[in-house]
Amino acid sequence: MIDEPAVMRTYARYPVTLVRGEGLRVWDDAGRSYLDLIGGLGTLSLGHCHPEWVEAVERAARTIGMTSNLVATVPQAVLADRLAALVPIEDARVFFCNSGAEANEALLKLVRKHALREGRPAIVVLDGSFHGRTVATLAATGQPSKRAPFEPLVDWFRFVPPGDLAALDEALAPGDVGAVFLEPVLGEGGVVPLSIGYLRGVRERCDAAGALLAVDEVQAGAGRVGEWLSISLAGVRPDVASLAKALGGGLPIGALVSPAELSFEPGEHASTFGGGPVPCAAALSVLDVIERDGLLGSVRSMGALLRREVERLVPAGSLREIRGRGLLMGFEVAEDLDATTVVHGLRERGVLASTAGTGVVRFTPPFTIDAGEVDVAAKALAEALAEAAA
């Protein structure tokens, strides 16, 4: 592994230095190959160096450099139109930024603006959630250990347990809530999908209370679960949504989608790099390939196959639960096992994975994963679990 003394230690690195990638395969500086099921933490929707993505990026980079948002560009305008048509929000408008945290920060400012105007300044969020590491998104994150070193933070937020409609009713009862903000699938909280009944119940209660339903689709959206928004699996239409990760296929881009009536006015929000020509061209190529190659259906079928193969192969009692939707999958290990140890065992077998929450091994592979690669992943997980148990 390369020595990197000048890099701030914000991550606990795996002992691997990657130098090349193609599809789902990556190679380290010693020449060893790995099946990449981290996928850039869910960003590599088309895998490494997909030829159409590369061509789109190169063409955009040869055409024009950074322009700022003081002028319009064709890639940004076309991408906004595409997202407005794909996301189930009527008369949609799109704000572009560079990351999921920025998209969520913009979302919180937007719903806060609306909430203050309506005289309902509180925002309900969920225990176990993760929305980012900026000051406001961290304050909205339902994981006290992540907030504690930086408190006191902004005090707009009211936390409730996920899946508990009675607790939501209690939080809404004072009549001061302007929005409910949630991840339809809690990602960093352990890959926990919220039930269809709960999501529909939240929508009904937001309507009754006059509150917005805002969804964080940074990890689960842009096709990751086989739908453009994960909340669509419940047949629920949000008022506001954030997107990032898989949208750019590996380049940094985030998006906030809202109805026109809620949109920011000039001067209320901005991003110098947001929606630049190159990342927008990359995102357009991602959408093109997903639609042309039917990858939303493939995400659903490969996710279902992965679940079946893991259920068939893993040693009895080594997993407490298999959770997730599509290709956002979490495998909660048995109480006497350690997820980090299992991830290490996977790496020794040539498979890269990550952890999420407590005791959960997470797979977020590219949407282009095939049945053979699913087989490799399931067998490696079964072997790593058996080794950890032994």
N, C-alpha and C positions, 0 to 999 in steps of 0.2 A: 504493500500500500504506500502511496506517495506521502512524503512528509509535507505538512502544511502548517508551519508554525504561525503564519500571519493570519490564518483564518479564525474568526471568532467561533468559539465552541458552542454554538447554539444547537447543534445536533450531536447525538451520540452515534458516531459513524459506524457502519459495518466495516470490517477490515477488507474492503474491496475498493479498487480504483478502476472504474470503467473507462474504456477508451474507444469503443466502437459498438454500434448496434444496427440490427437489420430485422425488421418485423418484430417478433417476440424474443429474439435472441440478442444478447449483449456479450461482449468479451472484455476481460480485464487485462491489466498490463502484463500479466504473466501468460496470456494467451488462452486462459480458461473461458469456456462459454457457459452462460446461464440462461435459463428460461425466465424472462422478466415478468413476474406477476405483480410487481409493484407498479409498473407502467407509469413512472414519474408521479407516483401517488395519484393515479387516476387521470393524468393529463394526456397520456399517449393513446388517444382514441383509435388511431390508425396504426399504431406501432412505430418503431424506429425507422426513420428515413423512408416513409412511404413515397414512392416515386412521384405521384401526383401532388402530394403535399410539398415535397422538395421543389418540384417544378414551379408550383404556385408561389412559393416563398422567393425563389431565385428570380422569377419574372417580376414580382413586385419590387424586390430590392434593386433590380436593374432599371426600373421605370421611374421611381421617385423616392426621395428620402423622407425624413420626418417633416411634416408640414405644420403641426399644431392644429388645434381645433378652431382657430380664427378663420379657417377656410374649409370648404367641403372637399371630400375626396370620393371618388367612385367606389372603392372597396368598402368604405364605411357606410355609404348610403345604401349599397346593395345588400350588405350584411344586415343592416337594420331592417330593411324590408323583409328579408328572409326570416329573421327571428320574429318579427311582428306577425308574420303569417303562420309560423310554426307554434308559437307559444299561445296557449288558450287564454289570452287576455284581450278583451275587445278594445279596438281603437288604440293599439299599443304604441308606445314610444320607448326608445332604447337609449340608455346612457352607457357609454363604453369606458372601461378603465383597464387596469392591468392585472387584477388578481381577485380571488374570491373574497378576501378580507376587504378590499376596496369596494367591491360590489355590495357587500353587506353594510359597510360603512355608509355608502350612498343610500342604500335602502332604509337604514335607520334614520338618517337625516330626512328622507322623504316622508316616511310615515310619522316621524316626530313633528314635522311641519304641519301635516294634516291634523294630527292629534291636538296640537296646541290651538290650531284654528277652531277646532270643534270643542275645545275646553275639556279634553280628555287626555291628559299628558302621559298616562301610564302605558307601558307595553308589557304584555305577558309573554314570557319565554319559558323554556322547559329545562328542568333538571337534567343533567347529563348531556346537554347540547354543546356544540362547538361552532362558533361563528367567526372566529378569527382572533388575531392578536393585536389589533389596534385598540386604542383605549375604549371606544364605544362597543366594538364587537366583542372584546374581552369581557366588558361589563355585562353583556347579554349572554355570555357563555355560562352554562349551568354546571361548571366544574370548579368548585371552590379552590382546589389546589392550584389551578392556573391563575385565578384572580388574586389570591392572597398576597403575593409579593408586591402588588401594585395598588392595593386599596388604600384609601377610598377612591372609588371610580364613580362614574356618573350614576345617578340614582333613579333612572327612569323605569327600571325593570322589576317585574314581579314574577317570581319563579313558582312553577307548579310541576307536579310529577307528570311525566309523559303517560298517556293512556288513561288518565283519570279525569273524566268529564265532570264529576262532582267537584273536584278541586278547581277546575276551570270555572265552573259556575260560581264558586265562592270568590275567585279572583275577579270575576266580572261584576259581582254584585254591587260594589260601591258606585258603579256607573262612570268611572273615570278612566276607562281603558280605551285607547285609541286604536290599538292593533294587537293581534296575536301573531307572534313570529316563531316559526318552527321549521325544523328539518323533517320532511316526510319520512326519511330514513336517517336516523342519527348515525353519522359516520364515525368521527373520532370518539364518540361515546360508546362504541362497541358494535357498530353495524346493527342497529336496532330499528327495524321497520315499524312505523306506527300503523295500527290496524285500520282497515277501511272504515269500520264503524266509528272509530275515534275521529278520523279525519273528517268524515261527513258530519259528525257531531260538532266538531270545532267550527266548520263552515256554517252550520245552522245557528250556533250560538253567536258567532260574529255578526251574522245578518240580524239577529234579534237585538243585539246590543249596539248596532251601528258602528261596529269596529271593523277595521281592515284585517284580512287574512294575508299575511306576508310569508312567503316561503323561501327558505335557503336551499337552493338546488345546486349549490356549488359542487358538491361531491356526487350527488345522485342524479343530477340533471344532464342535459345535452346528450341523451341517449344511453347513459350508463346503465339504466335499468330496463332498457328496451322501449322507452317512451322519451319524448323530448323533456317532459317534466315528470318526476317520480310521483307527484301528487295526482297525476292523471290516471294512475292505476286504480285510484279510489273513485274516479269519476268526479273529482272536485276541481273547481275552477278557482284559482287564487286571485287576489286583487293585485299583488305585486310579487315579483320573483327575481332572484339573483341567480346568475349563471357564471361559471368560469371553467376551471380544470379541463374537461374533455373537449370543450368548445374550440380551443386553439390547437389541439393536436400536438402540443409541445411548446408552443410559443405563449408568452404571457398575455392573457386577455380575460377580462371580466365584463359582465353586462348586467345592468339593472333594467328590468322591463316593467312598465307601469302603464295604466291608462293615461290618455292625454290630459284628462282633467286633473290628475295628480302630479303631472310632470314639474320638474324644476323650471324656474324662469331664469333668464340670463343673469349671471352673476351669483346664483345661489349655490352652484356646485361646479366643479371643473376637474380636468385631468390633463396635464400636458401631453403625456404619452398615450393616453387612452384612445383606442380606436385608430391607431396609426395604420398606414396603408399595408405594411407587411403583415402584422398579426391579423388584420381583417381579411387579407387575401388567404392567409393560412386557414382561418376559420371557415371561409367560404369553400375551400377545397375539402375540409372535413365534412361539411354538410352535403356537398356534392357526392362524395364517395359513400357516405352513410345511406343516402337516398338511392343512388344508382345501384349499389351492391346489396341493398336490402339488409343492412347491418342491424337495424333495430330488431328484426326478427331473429337474426343470428345471435344477438346478445341474449335474447330470451331463451333460445334453444340451447345455446352453449352453457348458459347459467344453470338451466335445468339439468343438463347432462352432467355438469360438474357436481351438482348436489347429489345426483343418483350415484355417481361413481365414488364419491367420498363416503356416502352411506354404505355402499357395498364393500369398500376396501378397508376402511379404518378399523382398528381393533375395538372390540366391544368395550364400552365404558371409558374410552379415551376422549370422547367429545361429549360435552353437556348439551350443546345445541348447535345446529347449523342455521345461520340467519342471513338475510339479505334479499336482494332482488336483482335479477339479471346478472351482470358481472360486477356487482358490488357485494361481495360475499364475505361473511365473517364466520369463523369456526371457533366457538368457545371451548377451550380445553377443559378437561376434568379438573376438579378442585385441587388435586394433588400434583398437577402438572403446571409447568411454567410456559407461557406463550412465547417468551423470548428464546427459551431453550429450543422450542419447536422451530422457530424461525431460523435459528442457527443450524439446526439439523437439516432444514430445507436447503439452506445455502450450501452446506457440505455436499448435498445431492444435486447441486447445480440448478436450484430453483430459488429465485429471489421473491420474498414476501415481506409484509410489514405487520405490525401489531396495531390494534385499535382498542381503546378502553382498557379494561382489566381482563387479562386472560383470553384475549381474542386474537387469533391469527387472521389477517385480512388479505384477500386477493382482489386486486383491481387491474386485471389484465387489459390489454388493448381489445377493441371490439372485433378484431380480425383473428382472434384465437380460433383454432380448429379442433376437431375431435381428438386428433393425435396429441396435441399439446395439452388438452384437458386430461387425457389419460396419464401423461407424464406428471402433471401437477397432482392429480389424485393419488397416484402411487407414491410419489415423493412425500406427500403429507402423511399417508398411512405409515410409511417407514419412519418418518421423523417422530410421529406420535408414539410408535412402538418403542423406538430407541429412548425417548424421553421417559416413558413409563418404566423401562428397564433400568 
